[in-house]
């Protein structure tokens, strides 16, 4: 049959028109619906799985294999040498073990002054310091701590290792060393607190030597309940006090000027009391030897007055002694203002060679001798003083011993 071209053209135009119509509708519909679907997909909460089932199964399989291998090679691992980190970890664990007993001897001492805070009309808090329980009697515990604003002191609050807090009483303080002794009555403590307390013995100790290992506990760097360890690097530095001097234990441990606490030896015994606000160079921990401050602690605990002349000096070395043709000598750094020594004529630069005819080996022996005298009694101090021609001349001075 002959093809009708017109009819074919009409059909093709109709098909093309329908295609254009349907395509346009699809495009419009997609443009409207797609943003909505995309937004829903973006805001949909996706479940997070950090540990997949396959990973867990793999881990379990590896763990089983490692267990079998560790059982087979147990003997070999024990024979292998530990790495430096493992050795360091073991060392610190041993240090913590050694310090556990002594930590039960530590208390926190908080001083409250009489001055009122104008903002809240309450007593001002002076700050916390460490304290060491060193003696127990039938009625009370004695605590070695630090002297702070004693003239304005209103109250002492003592917090023990178990957290219980009671009021304490001050016995006496020493301005030269910054140490003080306080007491707490046993009647204020409950049975559980008393049972937990450990008293550290200060009478059976030896002063650490250079290169000896020591442990610092308390707040040596300002942080509470800290435990660090190191070694004594120097014992040559001295702390001058009136009529005596104390050996300073310098360590390689990092400290703070507000740090406080105690030094232990490797047996856990008290070796020293950390110095607060030390004038020593550097930021390392410095401490007073517990063995040397024992007479001072005894005097503070008994609230006793000390025999006093007011001389601040230090022992001279053997080379200087040989040059001066003496066996021992004490170099006078200064005399305290209006002290008996100043009134008697002792001057800075004098070298004390004798007291009452007895040679003096050290400032500690000078102090010990003074304590045998009575207040008002006079002692004869022999000094070597440099003259205008450069020679040392010997001279005696009478000093009246007083109390403070």
C-alpha positions in Angstrom: 0.0 0.0 0.0 1.3 3.5 -0.7 2.7 5.2 2.4 0.9 8.3 3.7 3.6 10.7 4.4 1.4 13.2 6.2 0.1 10.6 8.6 3.6 9.4 9.4 4.8 12.9 10.1 1.9 13.5 12.4 2.7 10.4 14.4 6.3 11.3 14.7 5.5 14.8 15.9 3.0 13.3 18.5 5.7 10.9 19.8 8.3 13.6 20.0 5.8 16.0 21.8 5.0 13.3 24.3 8.7 12.6 24.9 9.4 16.3 25.5 6.4 16.6 27.8 7.3 13.5 29.9 11.0 14.5 30.0 10.1 18.0 31.2 7.9 16.6 34.0 10.6 14.2 35.1 13.2 17.1 35.2 10.9 19.3 37.3 10.0 16.5 39.6 13.7 15.5 40.2 14.7 19.2 40.8 12.0 19.5 43.5 12.5 16.1 45.2 16.4 15.7 45.2 17.2 18.5 47.6 14.7 17.1 50.2 16.1 13.6 49.9 19.7 14.9 50.1 18.9 16.9 53.2 17.3 13.9 54.9 20.3 11.7 54.1 22.7 14.3 55.5 20.8 14.8 58.7 20.2 11.1 59.2 22.0 9.7 62.4 24.5 7.2 61.3 25.5 4.5 63.7 29.1 4.6 64.6 31.0 1.3 65.1 34.6 1.6 66.2 35.0 -2.1 66.8 33.6 -4.2 64.0 32.7 -7.8 64.4 35.4 -8.9 62.0 38.0 -6.9 63.9 37.0 -8.4 67.2 37.1 -11.9 65.7 40.5 -11.1 64.3 41.7 -9.7 67.7 40.4 -12.8 69.5 42.2 -15.1 67.1 45.5 -13.1 67.5 45.0 -13.1 71.2 44.7 -16.9 71.2 47.8 -17.2 69.1 49.7 -14.9 71.4 48.6 -16.8 74.5 49.9 -20.0 73.0 53.2 -18.4 72.0 53.6 -16.8 75.4 53.1 -20.1 77.1 55.7 -21.7 74.8 58.2 -18.9 75.3 57.6 -18.1 79.0 61.1 -19.2 80.1 62.7 -17.2 77.3 60.9 -13.9 78.2 62.0 -14.2 81.8 65.6 -14.5 80.8 65.5 -11.5 78.5 66.8 -8.2 79.8 64.2 -5.6 80.5 64.2 -2.4 78.5 65.0 1.0 80.1 61.3 2.0 80.4 60.4 -1.2 82.1 63.3 -0.8 84.6 62.2 2.8 85.3 58.7 1.7 86.0 59.9 -1.1 88.3 62.1 1.5 90.1 59.3 3.9 90.7 57.0 1.1 92.0 59.7 0.2 94.5 60.0 3.8 95.5 56.2 4.0 96.1 56.4 0.9 98.2 59.2 2.3 100.3 57.4 5.6 100.9 54.0 4.1 101.9 54.7 3.7 105.6 56.3 7.2 106.0 53.3 8.8 104.2 51.1 7.8 107.1 53.4 10.0 109.3 52.5 13.1 107.2 49.8 15.6 108.1 48.7 18.9 106.5 49.1 21.9 108.8 47.0 25.0 108.0 47.5 28.2 109.9 44.7 30.7 110.5 45.7 34.3 111.5 43.9 36.8 113.7 43.6 39.3 110.9 40.1 39.5 109.5 39.3 39.4 105.8 37.4 42.6 105.0 35.5 40.9 102.2 33.8 38.1 104.2 34.7 39.0 107.8 36.3 35.6 108.3 39.7 34.6 109.6 42.3 34.6 106.8 43.9 31.4 105.8 47.7 31.4 105.6 48.2 28.3 103.4 49.0 24.6 103.9 52.3 23.0 104.9 53.4 19.5 105.4 54.0 18.2 108.9 55.7 15.1 110.2 54.5 13.1 113.3 57.8 12.3 115.1 56.8 11.6 118.7 53.9 10.1 120.6 53.2 10.5 124.3 50.4 9.2 126.5 48.3 12.3 125.7 49.4 13.8 122.4 51.2 13.6 119.1 54.2 15.9 118.3 54.4 17.3 114.8 57.5 18.9 113.1 56.3 21.5 110.6 57.1 25.0 109.3 56.9 28.4 111.1 54.6 30.8 109.3 53.2 34.1 110.7 53.4 32.8 114.3 52.9 36.2 115.8 49.4 36.5 114.2 48.4 32.9 114.6 44.9 32.3 115.8 44.5 28.6 115.1 46.3 25.5 113.7 44.3 23.0 111.8 45.9 19.5 111.4 44.6 17.2 108.7 45.7 13.5 109.0 46.2 10.9 106.3 42.6 9.6 106.6 41.2 13.1 106.0 40.2 13.9 109.6 40.9 17.5 110.7 41.4 18.7 114.3 42.8 21.7 116.1 46.5 21.7 117.1 48.6 23.8 119.4 52.0 25.5 118.6 54.9 24.7 120.9 57.7 26.9 119.5 59.1 28.1 116.2 62.7 28.9 115.0 63.1 31.8 112.6 66.5 30.8 111.3 65.5 27.4 110.0 61.8 28.2 109.5 60.8 25.1 111.5 58.3 24.7 114.3 56.8 22.0 116.5 53.0 21.6 117.1 51.0 19.1 119.1 47.6 17.4 118.8 45.8 15.9 121.7 44.9 12.3 121.3 41.4 12.9 122.8 40.4 14.8 119.6 41.1 11.8 117.4 38.8 8.8 116.8 40.1 5.2 117.2 40.4 4.6 113.4 42.6 7.7 112.9 44.9 6.8 115.8 45.3 3.3 114.5 46.4 4.5 111.0 49.0 6.9 112.4 52.7 6.0 112.0 55.2 7.8 114.1 58.6 8.4 112.4 61.6 8.0 114.6 64.2 10.8 114.3 66.6 9.5 116.9 68.0 6.5 115.0 69.1 7.9 111.6 72.3 8.7 109.7 72.7 11.8 107.5 72.8 10.9 103.8 76.1 11.3 102.0 76.9 12.6 98.6 75.5 10.3 95.8 73.1 8.5 98.2 69.6 7.9 96.8 66.8 9.7 98.6 63.0 9.9 98.2 61.0 13.2 98.6 57.4 12.9 99.8 54.7 15.4 100.7 54.6 18.5 98.4 58.2 19.0 97.3 57.2 20.7 94.1 54.0 22.2 95.4 51.7 19.3 94.4 50.0 17.3 97.2 50.8 13.6 97.8 53.8 13.7 95.5 56.6 11.0 95.5 59.8 11.7 93.6 63.3 10.2 93.9 66.9 11.2 93.1 70.2 11.5 94.8 72.2 13.9 97.1 74.4 15.9 94.8 76.1 18.1 97.5 76.5 18.5 101.2 78.9 21.4 101.3 76.3 24.2 101.5 75.5 25.5 105.0 72.5 27.3 106.5 73.7 29.9 109.0 71.8 30.3 112.2 72.5 32.2 115.5 75.5 30.5 117.1 75.3 27.4 114.9 74.9 26.2 111.3 73.2 23.3 109.6 74.3 21.1 106.7 72.1 21.4 103.6 71.4 18.4 101.5 71.2 19.5 97.9 69.5 17.0 95.5 68.9 16.7 91.7 65.1 16.6 92.2 63.0 19.4 90.8 61.4 21.5 93.6 59.6 24.7 94.3 60.1 27.6 96.7 56.8 26.8 98.2 57.5 23.1 98.4 57.5 21.2 101.7 57.8 17.7 102.9 60.5 15.3 104.0 63.4 13.3 102.5 63.6 9.5 103.1 66.5 7.2 102.6 66.2 3.9 100.7 65.1 2.1 103.8 62.1 4.5 104.3 63.7 6.4 107.3 63.5 10.2 107.6 66.7 11.7 106.3 65.8 15.4 106.2 63.3 18.2 106.2 62.7 20.0 103.0 63.6 23.7 103.1 60.9 26.2 102.1 61.9 29.3 100.2 65.5 28.1 100.0 68.0 30.8 99.0 70.1 28.2 97.2 70.7 28.6 93.5 68.5 26.6 91.1 65.0 25.1 91.6 66.1 21.8 93.0 65.0 20.4 96.3 67.2 21.3 99.4 66.7 19.9 102.8 68.1 20.1 106.4 69.7 17.0 107.7 67.4 15.3 110.2 70.3 14.2 112.3 71.6 17.7 112.7 68.3 19.4 113.6 67.5 16.9 116.3 68.7 19.1 119.2 66.7 22.0 117.7 63.6 19.8 117.4 64.0 18.7 121.1 64.2 22.3 122.2 61.2 23.3 120.2 59.1 20.4 121.5 60.0 21.3 125.1 59.3 25.0 124.4 62.7 25.8 125.9 64.7 29.0 125.6 68.2 28.7 124.0 71.4 30.2 125.3 72.4 32.9 122.9 75.3 35.2 121.9 74.2 36.2 118.3 77.2 35.1 116.2 76.6 34.0 112.6 79.7 32.1 111.4 81.1 29.2 109.5 84.0 26.8 109.9 87.2 27.8 107.9 89.1 25.2 105.9 92.3 23.4 106.8 94.5 25.6 104.5 93.3 28.7 106.2 93.9 27.1 109.6 97.4 26.2 108.7 98.1 29.7 107.5 96.9 31.1 110.8 98.7 28.4 112.8 95.5 27.1 114.5 93.9 23.7 114.5 90.3 24.9 114.1 88.6 28.2 113.5 85.2 29.9 112.9 84.9 32.8 110.6 82.4 35.5 111.8 80.1 36.5 109.0 78.1 38.9 111.1 76.8 39.5 114.6 73.1 40.1 115.2 72.1 43.7 116.0 72.2 44.4 119.8 73.2 40.9 120.5 75.6 40.0 123.4 78.4 39.3 120.8 78.0 42.7 119.2 77.9 44.5 122.6 81.1 42.6 123.6 83.0 43.8 120.5 82.9 40.8 118.2 83.1 42.0 114.6 82.6 40.7 111.1 85.9 39.1 109.8 87.0 37.9 113.3 88.1 34.3 113.5 87.1 32.5 116.7 89.7 30.0 117.8 88.7 29.2 121.4 85.9 29.6 123.9 86.9 29.5 127.6 90.3 28.2 126.5 88.8 25.2 124.6 89.3 24.9 120.8 86.1 25.1 118.8 85.8 22.7 115.9 82.5 23.9 114.4 79.6 26.2 114.9 77.6 23.2 116.2 80.2 22.5 118.9 80.1 26.3 119.8 76.3 26.0 120.1 76.5 22.8 122.2 78.9 24.5 124.6 76.7 27.6 125.0 73.8 25.4 126.1 75.8 24.2 129.1 75.9 27.8 130.5 73.3 29.7 132.5 71.7 33.0 131.4 73.9 35.9 132.6 77.0 33.8 132.8 80.0 35.1 130.8 82.2 33.2 128.4 85.6 34.2 127.2 85.8 34.1 123.4 89.3 34.2 121.8 89.5 35.7 118.3 92.1 36.5 115.7 91.6 39.9 114.2 93.4 41.3 111.3 95.4 44.5 112.1 96.2 47.4 109.9 99.5 45.9 108.9 97.8 42.7 107.7 98.8 40.5 110.6 96.3 38.6 112.8 96.4 39.5 116.5 94.8 37.4 119.2 92.4 39.0 121.6 89.9 37.8 124.3 86.4 39.1 124.6 83.9 38.5 127.5 80.4 37.8 126.3 77.4 37.6 128.6 75.2 34.6 127.6 71.5 35.5 127.3 68.3 33.5 126.5 65.8 33.9 123.6 
